[in-house]
């Protein structure tokens, strides 16, 4: 008897879930900004956090929480039932990978990589990216995405090429083998610099361009740093 009761309860639970999905698909979804608890909503956003069966999505203006493990950085459209108006908890009825239908913020600056973390420098501000992109270090890039927490989530990116001279408020990178680096190293040696630590990269002081860059054989304002 107990066994049959359990079977019936499971069957009713499944029937309830199916009915919710059928009803939800038949109802015209509301915008989350105008929705109340119990309303069916449709939301498109970037997964900005996911752990286990919990994920947070954002469109740069609103965020929702769902009890579903999703892939960070991926864009999803979620149709579901708003179960908590205060915290924007959504019971998902349908989840699909999507494209952005929300405004994207544009950043333009120097791409930089430190160990496994990647950044873009825009007007002297160092902005952490949610992922690294396939662009050489020091190149100027144009990024489209959204801010969430302390990171900028990249949706699209375009490489604008390698800068040929230091720019105000931008790091400036050259590999050790370049001609300009050999000139800089020779200058250090003549001045009694540490010959045992040749520079692996350099960047100009933020906020100040070396005005003698075009005509000078050495970079007097360059700061030499080492990387692992």
C-alpha positions in Angstrom: 0.0 0.0 0.0 2.8 2.4 1.0 4.6 1.5 -2.3 1.5 2.4 -4.3 1.2 5.7 -2.5 4.7 6.7 -3.3 4.2 5.8 -7.0 1.0 8.0 -7.0 2.9 10.9 -5.4 5.7 10.7 -7.9 3.1 10.5 -10.8 1.2 13.6 -9.4 4.5 15.5 -9.0 5.5 14.8 -12.6 2.0 15.7 -13.8 2.2 19.0 -11.9 5.6 19.8 -13.4 4.4 19.0 -16.9 1.2 21.1 -16.4 3.3 24.1 -15.3 5.5 23.8 -18.4 2.4 23.5 -20.7 0.7 26.5 -19.1 3.9 28.5 -19.0 4.5 28.0 -22.7 0.9 29.0 -23.5 1.2 32.3 -21.5 2.7 35.4 -23.0 5.8 36.1 -20.9 6.3 39.5 -19.1 9.3 41.7 -18.9 11.0 41.0 -15.5 10.9 44.7 -14.6 7.1 44.6 -14.7 6.5 41.0 -13.4 5.2 40.0 -10.1 5.6 36.7 -8.1 4.0 33.9 -10.1 4.2 35.6 -13.5 5.9 33.9 -16.4 8.9 35.9 -17.6 11.4 35.7 -20.4 14.9 36.9 -19.8 18.1 37.0 -22.0 21.4 37.5 -20.3 25.0 36.4 -19.7 25.7 33.7 -17.1 28.0 35.7 -14.8 28.2 33.0 -12.1 27.6 29.3 -11.9 28.3 26.7 -9.2 26.6 23.4 -8.9 22.9 23.8 -9.7 22.9 27.5 -9.1 23.5 30.3 -11.7 23.2 34.0 -12.0 22.4 35.8 -15.3 22.7 39.5 -16.1 21.9 41.7 -19.0 23.9 44.6 -17.5 20.8 46.1 -15.9 18.8 43.3 -14.3 19.9 39.9 -12.9 18.0 36.7 -12.2 18.9 33.6 -10.3 18.0 30.0 -11.4 18.5 26.6 -9.9 20.3 25.3 -12.9 24.0 24.8 -13.7 25.0 26.9 -16.7 28.2 27.8 -18.4 29.8 31.1 -17.3 30.1 33.6 -20.1 27.4 32.0 -22.3 24.3 33.9 -23.3 21.0 32.3 -22.5 17.3 33.0 -23.0 15.3 31.7 -20.1 11.5 31.4 -19.9 10.3 30.7 -16.5 8.1 31.5 -13.5 9.1 34.3 -11.1 9.1 32.6 -7.7 10.7 35.5 -5.7 10.1 39.0 -6.8 12.6 40.5 -4.2 15.5 38.3 -5.3 14.5 37.6 -8.9 14.5 33.8 -8.4 13.1 32.1 -11.5 11.9 28.6 -11.9 13.1 27.7 -15.5 10.6 26.3 -17.9 12.8 26.5 -21.0 16.5 27.4 -21.4 18.2 28.0 -24.7 21.6 29.4 -25.8 20.9 32.8 -27.4 22.3 36.0 -28.7 22.2 39.4 -26.9 19.0 41.4 -27.2 20.3 44.0 -24.7 22.6 47.0 -25.0 26.3 46.2 -24.8 29.0 48.5 -23.3 31.9 49.3 -25.5 35.5 49.4 -24.2 38.6 50.4 -26.2 42.1 50.1 -24.8 45.2 48.0 -24.4 44.9 44.3 -23.9 47.1 42.9 -21.1 47.7 39.5 -19.6 49.2 38.7 -16.2 49.6 35.0 -15.6 46.1 33.5 -16.2 44.2 36.8 -15.7 43.5 39.2 -18.5 42.7 42.9 -18.5 42.1 45.9 -20.7 43.5 49.3 -19.9 41.1 52.1 -20.8 42.0 55.7 -19.9 44.4 54.4 -17.2 41.8 52.2 -15.6 42.8 48.5 -15.3 39.6 46.4 -16.0 39.5 42.7 -15.3 38.0 40.6 -18.1 36.0 37.4 -17.5 38.1 35.5 -20.0 41.2 35.9 -22.1 40.9 36.6 -25.8 42.9 35.5 -28.8 44.8 38.8 -29.2 48.6 39.5 -28.6 49.5 41.2 -25.4 49.7 45.0 -25.7 47.5 45.3 -28.8 44.6 47.8 -28.9 41.2 46.1 -28.8 37.6 47.0 -29.0 35.4 45.0 -26.6 31.6 44.7 -26.4 30.0 43.2 -23.3 28.6 44.1 -19.9 30.0 44.8 -16.4 29.0 42.5 -13.6 30.7 42.8 -10.2 34.4 43.4 -10.6 34.6 42.0 -14.2 33.8 42.9 -17.7 32.1 40.0 -19.5 33.2 40.0 -23.2 30.6 39.2 -25.8 32.5 40.4 -28.9 36.0 41.7 -29.5 38.0 43.2 -32.4 41.8 43.6 -32.5 42.7 47.2 -33.7 46.4 46.3 -34.1 49.7 46.9 -32.4 50.5 50.4 -31.2 53.7 51.8 -32.7 54.4 54.2 -29.9 53.4 54.7 -26.2 50.0 56.1 -25.7 48.8 58.1 -22.7 47.4 55.9 -19.9 48.2 52.7 -21.8 50.8 50.0 -21.1 53.2 49.5 -24.0 54.7 46.1 -24.7 57.6 44.9 -26.8 59.2 41.4 -26.8 62.8 41.2 -25.7 64.0 40.4 -29.2 62.9 43.7 -30.7 65.4 46.3 -32.0 64.1 48.9 -29.6 64.7 46.6 -26.7 68.3 46.1 -27.7 68.7 49.9 -27.9 67.2 50.2 -24.4 69.4 47.5 -23.0 72.6 49.1 -24.5 71.6 52.4 -22.8 71.2 50.6 -19.4 74.6 49.0 -19.8 76.3 52.3 -20.6 74.7 53.8 -17.5 75.9 51.0 -15.3 72.5 49.2 -15.1 72.0 45.6 -14.0 73.3 43.6 -17.0 72.2 40.3 -15.4 68.5 41.2 -15.6 67.6 42.1 -19.2 64.1 43.5 -19.5 61.5 41.1 -20.8 58.9 43.8 -21.3 58.4 47.5 -20.6 55.6 50.0 -20.3 55.6 53.7 -20.3 54.6 55.7 -17.2 50.8 56.1 -17.2 49.6 59.5 -18.0 52.8 60.6 -19.6 54.0 59.9 -23.2 57.7 59.9 -24.0 57.8 62.9 -26.3 61.3 61.9 -27.6 60.1 58.4 -28.6 60.1 59.0 -32.4 63.6 60.6 -32.5 65.4 59.0 -29.5 67.5 55.9 -29.7 66.6 55.0 -26.2 63.5 55.2 -23.9 64.4 57.4 -20.9 60.9 57.1 -19.4 60.6 53.4 -19.7 60.1 51.3 -16.5 61.6 47.8 -16.8 59.7 44.9 -15.2 60.1 41.2 -15.2 57.5 38.5 -15.8 57.4 34.9 -14.9 
